[in-house]
Amino acid sequence: MAGMAHEVPTRLTAQEWERIEDDEHVHELVEGVLIVVPPESPLNAFGGGRLLGCLFMASAGPDGQRFQVGTATQVDTTPPDATYPTYRVTDLTVIRAEADIRGRTVPPSDLLLAIEIVSPASVATDYIHKRAEYAIVGVPAYLIVDFRPGHERLLLLTLGSDGTYAVAADDDQITLRLAGADIPLSIADLIGR
């Protein structure tokens, strides 16, 4: 990406965003502004890996695949009336079993659940900005996982008929219900205590 800062316009269109090739960094586009996402801490990476494993194990049902699970998924969270696009990268994503995953981004209509793992640098982004953006584009559920000492929690939000999120669960252990699967989760298990 060296030298790229001189070539990138202040605000990008969706077409300009799609032409950026950088395998070394994770990027989000927020109202056309390119943002480099900092790497995860070891605690978040390993806790997220355990969460991914829990979700993957639950994805296979007795009648076939219930859902698909992915990491670092680009989701188009551009509001309908926006001038510039917004593409967020979820820490973990659960999408419909039949969703097509061959494109660069996943449309919000394919999401069952967006998951963000909070880091000190992402508190406002995960708790405020992404919560609002995911609700606006209709993501049915949003799980905020917080491993920070003194803040440990699993906050599950579900989208109401009014287009806003309501708290479905908020504790250090919850049961996540996805496509007929009950998935018990606890902070202690996820961080290996």
C-alpha positions in Angstrom: 0.0 0.0 0.0 3.0 2.3 -0.1 2.3 5.3 -2.1 -1.4 4.6 -2.2 -2.2 7.6 0.1 -1.3 9.9 -2.8 -3.6 8.1 -5.2 -6.7 7.6 -3.1 -9.4 10.4 -3.4 -10.7 11.9 -0.2 -14.0 10.0 -0.6 -14.3 6.8 -2.6 -17.2 5.6 -4.7 -18.2 2.0 -4.6 -16.4 1.4 -7.9 -13.2 3.0 -6.6 -13.4 0.9 -3.4 -13.7 -2.3 -5.5 -10.5 -1.5 -7.4 -8.3 -1.2 -4.2 -6.1 -4.3 -3.8 -4.3 -4.6 -0.5 -3.8 -8.0 1.0 -1.8 -6.7 3.9 -4.5 -4.7 5.7 -8.2 -4.9 6.5 -10.1 -1.8 5.4 -13.5 -0.4 6.0 -15.2 2.3 4.0 -17.2 4.8 6.0 -19.2 7.3 4.1 -16.6 7.0 1.3 -13.6 7.4 3.7 -11.1 4.6 3.7 -10.2 3.4 7.2 -7.5 0.8 8.0 -8.7 -1.5 10.7 -6.1 -2.3 13.4 -5.2 -5.9 14.0 -6.9 -7.9 16.7 -5.2 -8.4 20.1 -4.3 -12.0 20.9 -7.1 -12.3 23.4 -9.7 -11.2 20.8 -8.1 -13.4 18.1 -8.2 -16.5 20.3 -11.6 -15.8 21.8 -13.0 -15.1 18.4 -11.5 -18.3 17.1 -13.2 -20.3 19.9 -16.5 -18.5 19.1 -16.0 -19.3 15.4 -15.6 -23.0 16.4 -18.8 -23.0 18.5 -20.8 -21.5 15.6 -19.2 -23.8 13.0 -20.1 -26.9 15.1 -23.7 -25.7 15.4 -24.0 -24.9 11.7 -24.6 -28.5 10.7 -28.2 -29.6 11.5 -29.8 -33.0 11.2 -31.3 -32.0 7.8 -28.3 -30.3 6.4 -26.5 -27.0 6.8 -28.3 -24.5 9.0 -26.1 -21.5 8.2 -22.7 -20.4 7.1 -20.1 -18.8 9.3 -17.2 -16.5 8.2 -14.6 -14.1 9.5 -13.7 -10.6 8.3 -16.7 -10.4 6.0 -17.3 -7.2 4.1 -20.9 -6.1 4.5 -22.5 -3.3 2.5 -24.1 -1.1 5.2 -24.7 1.9 3.0 -28.0 3.6 4.0 -30.5 4.0 1.1 -30.2 7.8 1.1 -26.4 8.0 1.4 -24.2 9.9 -1.0 -21.1 7.8 -0.4 -20.9 4.1 0.4 -20.2 2.4 3.7 -18.7 -1.1 3.8 -18.0 -2.6 7.3 -15.9 -5.6 8.0 -17.5 -7.9 10.7 -15.2 -9.9 13.1 -17.6 -12.9 12.5 -20.6 -13.2 10.4 -23.4 -15.8 10.2 -25.3 -15.9 6.9 -28.1 -17.9 5.4 -27.1 -21.4 4.4 -28.1 -20.7 0.7 -26.4 -17.3 0.5 -23.9 -16.8 -2.4 -20.5 -16.0 -1.0 -18.6 -15.5 -4.2 -18.7 -11.7 -4.3 -16.5 -9.2 -2.5 -19.3 -8.2 -0.2 -22.2 -9.8 1.5 -25.6 -8.0 1.2 -27.2 -7.4 4.6 -30.2 -9.3 3.5 -28.1 -12.5 3.7 -27.0 -11.9 7.3 -28.5 -13.7 10.2 -26.1 -12.3 12.7 -23.2 -9.8 12.7 -20.6 -10.2 15.5 -18.1 -7.7 16.7 -15.4 -8.3 19.3 -14.6 -5.1 21.1 -11.1 -3.8 21.4 -10.0 -0.6 23.2 -9.8 1.2 19.8 -13.2 0.0 18.7 -15.5 0.7 21.7 -17.5 3.6 20.1 -17.5 1.9 16.6 -18.8 -1.4 17.9 -21.3 -0.2 20.5 -22.6 2.9 18.7 -21.8 3.3 15.0 -22.0 -0.3 13.8 -25.1 -0.9 16.0 -26.8 2.0 14.2 -25.6 1.0 10.7 -26.5 -2.7 11.0 -30.0 -1.7 12.2 -30.5 0.7 9.3 -29.8 -1.9 6.7 -31.9 -4.6 8.5 -29.3 -7.0 10.0 -31.7 -9.1 12.2 -29.3 -9.7 15.1 -26.0 -8.2 16.4 -23.8 -9.8 19.0 -21.2 -7.6 20.7 -18.5 -9.6 22.5 -16.4 -7.7 25.0 -13.4 -9.5 26.5 -11.9 -6.3 28.0 -11.1 -6.8 31.7 -13.8 -5.2 33.8 -16.2 -5.0 30.8 -16.7 -8.7 30.0 -20.1 -9.3 28.4 -22.0 -10.8 25.6 -24.6 -8.3 24.4 -27.1 -9.8 22.0 -29.4 -7.3 20.2 -32.3 -8.2 18.0 -34.0 -6.0 15.4 -37.5 -4.9 16.3 -40.4 -4.0 13.9 -39.5 -0.4 14.5 -36.1 -0.9 12.9 -34.1 -0.5 16.1 -32.2 -3.0 18.2 -33.6 -4.3 21.5 -31.5 -6.1 24.1 -32.2 -9.8 23.9 -29.4 -10.9 26.3 -26.7 -9.1 28.2 -24.5 -11.2 30.5 -21.2 -13.1 30.7 -23.1 -16.2 29.4 -26.0 -16.4 27.1 -27.7 -18.9 24.8 -27.7 -17.9 21.2 -30.5 -19.3 19.0 -29.7 -19.5 15.3 -31.7 -21.3 12.7 -33.0 -23.9 15.2 -29.7 -24.3 17.0 -29.3 -23.4 20.7 -25.6 -22.3 21.2 -24.5 -21.7 24.8 -21.8 -19.1 25.0 -19.8 -17.8 28.0 -16.9 -15.4 28.3 -15.0 -17.9 30.5 -15.2 -20.6 27.8 -14.3 -18.2 25.0 -11.2 -16.9 26.6 -10.2 -20.2 28.1 -10.6 -19.6 31.8 
